[in-house]
Every structure is written in C-alpha cells, then in structure tokens.
Amino acid sequence: GPPNEYRFEDGRVIIALSPVVESPRGITTSIQDVDSGNAQQIAVKCVVETMVGMLRANIITVDVQPLIEMNTGKVLFIDFTEARNIFEGSDGSADAAGIVGFCSEMMALIPESLRDFTISYLKERVESVEMEGVVFGDAVKNVLESIWND
C-alpha cells in the first residue's frame, strides 16, 4: 500500500469527529457539575455500566477520561490508548494491581453524596451479568466486593 503519511502512528487508524459530544449546557469531567437528580444518577449508571462491561471483557485502563453531558448525565469515555487485557502478564495471572487501579479511578468519579446509590447499582449490575452466565475471576470479584464492603 501507500506509505503511511503519519509516520508516528505506524499501523494505527485514528478517526476524529467534531463535536465528540454535543450538549446544550456543555460538557464536564465531573459528575458534581451535572444537573442534580436524575442526570447525576444517569451519569453514575454510565460509569458503573462501563466499569462492569470492561471487567466483563477482561479489559482495564488507567487515566480514565469521561466526557459528561451536564444536562443529561450521559457519559462518553475517551482515550483508551492504555487499555489492556487483565491477563496480559507473562504468567497468565490476573493483574490484581491494575484491576484495583482501574476500579479506583472509576469510583473516584462518583461524588460521596451518590455513593449509596452507586453501590446499590453496582451490585445490581454485577448480579445481572453473573445471571447471564459470566464468571468474574477471583481478582475482579475481590475488588468489586471490596468496593461495596468498604
């Protein structure tokens, strides 16, 4: 094929769309800035669903970057350049420290005032996924249980 005109991005495809998120009131990275009530609960649900969905797929990342619509609470996570498989290590065991780090970053997005709602929804989502037959590994299960037992 033709030579790669982006010499620093060998083999990676990058697509940029504008605007990434369009919102009448704007976007934020903090759930605290989202309209209180239903919109904040939607934001929490988006964070929890993304976290559980990624763990279900055995994917973790660092430096989570949410774009949150201030009026609706809808969350779009961007920049997964550091995402990796939980079992990427040479011995095939789960990266327990990476799982803790990922879950800690995701939970740090949640304001303390929404913690009870978050824990309740997290338990509900994990149960729902497990009822579908998904089995979380011990390393993941231990971190999830430590979140709701904290």
Solvent accessible surface area in square Angstrom, and as a share of the most:
residue,aa,sasa,rsa
1,G,119,1.15
2,P,123,0.77
3,P,124,0.78
4,N,69,0.35
5,E,145,0.65
6,Y,146,0.56
7,R,185,0.68
8,F,166,0.69
9,E,47,0.21
10,D,121,0.63
11,G,74,0.71
12,R,141,0.52
13,V,133,0.77
14,I,119,0.60
15,I,139,0.71
16,A,95,0.74
17,L,134,0.67
18,S,109,0.70
19,P,81,0.51
20,V,87,0.50
21,V,24,0.14
22,E,138,0.62
23,S,17,0.11
24,P,121,0.76
25,R,121,0.44
26,G,27,0.26
27,I,76,0.38
28,T,18,0.10
29,T,86,0.50
30,S,41,0.27
31,I,1,0.00
32,Q,115,0.51
33,D,72,0.38
34,V,5,0.03
35,D,51,0.27
36,S,96,0.62
37,G,44,0.42
38,N,107,0.55
39,A,9,0.07
40,Q,19,0.08
41,Q,70,0.31
42,I,59,0.30
43,A,0,0.00
44,V,0,0.00
45,K,75,0.32
46,C,29,0.18
47,V,0,0.00
48,V,0,0.00
49,E,74,0.33
50,T,38,0.22
51,M,1,0.00
52,V,2,0.01
53,G,35,0.34
54,M,23,0.10
55,L,1,0.01
56,R,100,0.36
57,A,62,0.48
58,N,54,0.28
59,I,53,0.27
60,I,1,0.01
61,T,3,0.02
62,V,52,0.30
63,D,76,0.39
64,V,22,0.12
65,Q,56,0.25
66,P,7,0.04
67,L,26,0.13
68,I,0,0.00
69,E,29,0.13
70,M,35,0.16
71,N,48,0.25
72,T,42,0.25
73,G,0,0.00
74,K,120,0.51
75,V,25,0.15
76,L,74,0.37
77,F,22,0.09
78,I,60,0.30
79,D,68,0.35
80,F,87,0.36
81,T,94,0.54
82,E,96,0.43
83,A,36,0.28
84,R,67,0.25
85,N,65,0.33
86,I,1,0.00
87,F,85,0.35
88,E,114,0.51
89,G,44,0.42
90,S,129,0.83
91,D,115,0.60
92,G,44,0.42
93,S,63,0.41
94,A,31,0.24
95,D,44,0.23
96,A,56,0.43
97,A,82,0.63
98,G,9,0.09
99,I,0,0.00
100,V,76,0.44
101,G,27,0.26
102,F,0,0.00
103,C,2,0.01
104,S,61,0.40
105,E,53,0.24
106,M,1,0.00
107,M,24,0.11
108,A,85,0.66
109,L,34,0.17
110,I,19,0.10
111,P,17,0.10
112,E,139,0.62
113,S,97,0.62
114,L,20,0.10
115,R,59,0.22
116,D,124,0.64
117,F,57,0.24
118,T,0,0.00
119,I,24,0.12
120,S,65,0.42
121,Y,23,0.09
122,L,0,0.00
123,K,82,0.35
124,E,101,0.45
125,R,66,0.24
126,V,2,0.01
127,E,106,0.47
128,S,39,0.25
129,V,2,0.01
130,E,59,0.26
131,M,168,0.75
132,E,104,0.47
133,G,56,0.54
134,V,33,0.19
135,V,135,0.78
136,F,16,0.07
137,G,37,0.36
138,D,117,0.61
139,A,23,0.18
140,V,5,0.03
141,K,50,0.21
142,N,94,0.48
143,V,15,0.09
144,L,0,0.00
145,E,61,0.27
146,S,63,0.41
147,I,20,0.10
148,W,49,0.17
149,N,113,0.58
150,D,140,0.73
